[in-house]
Amino acid sequence: MKAISIYIPFINKCQIDIKTALYYKINRQKVLKTEFMGIFNKLFGSDEPQNKGTNSSAMQWNLLTELKHLEEITEESYTKPVVIFKHSTRCSISRMALKNFEREFGEENLSEKITPHFLDLLNYREISNEIAQKFHVIHQSPQIILLKEGKAIYDTSHSEIDAVVLSQKV
């Protein structure tokens, strides 16, 4: 098969066959995401929260996907503290904070003390807005918000997200 030269971001020029070049042209975004984002996932972790049963985390996330869950979380916080992790799936800083938080959460054995909830704020922005209004916190991403007895008693963001500090707040 005849080979042609094309420019692929991050790799510069490379020799590929015509069939691959056509596939690349048709599926450029998909190829970029699957081929090149793997590097970022290895550095910062994946976009998805980790669940029990994986080697990388001892956490069992409760996904926050509906506004009605906020009422349930508020009620739950009267019996056991709740943490909400607000995550932007497009942000490498948020991904790194999530990965570190999951690791620290497991190391501190916080699953017995705190119930973790995960919010993908790009898909559920209206929930993020309601959290800011209901619990009187300024929206940030990444961000953790600790709820106890129906109120936000602690929130922080970016590099300040630390499960060890969180464990001292409960």
Steps between C-alpha positions, in 0.01 A plus 500: 500500500624850419619713796448874534632761744258692719529724804341371819503733804755406768673252266594730207548329163456128474466241226164324488308309235215660305233296681625628838522856367140481380389359836690777676340769282149363557544428872751770597344596833448139601857408407640798689304413810573129503861509381636812663290553811630169635819685591305746713296224662821328606632823651184633661261205515180447306196726483282255688491447874649173620280243671556225751661195354763689303860505609527877489237592755308376800214741432144429409365817339134592508429681174312828532287518185165649606394806699288280729823332618595824675208461741599139566862603558393776736294252705781246496744759641306498830607139563840492325712778348485526121761632258416619149785497248425736210706396198554644154574217259679740262748630756831325567532678836160365602599151383823513702314626810246218462770235468687630806181533703396143422842369600507699826137415579589132483821543699312681776221238501240776484223288348382408851488866608387688187268417209654623171285644219634579154370779274602523135430869476527525122206261461310622808574871524151577636577278801826686557312831491245368750780381732654849497166659583375243753823466699629857453830406337668665205517273196847369421640202316638273617339544840403297805218599732454329837143487628406431859155541654364651180765773468826549314761508776808493275582556135822535306625469146787426266831408667350552847282189462643259755330197655727520807376853574144385426533220756591760765178691430264212590 
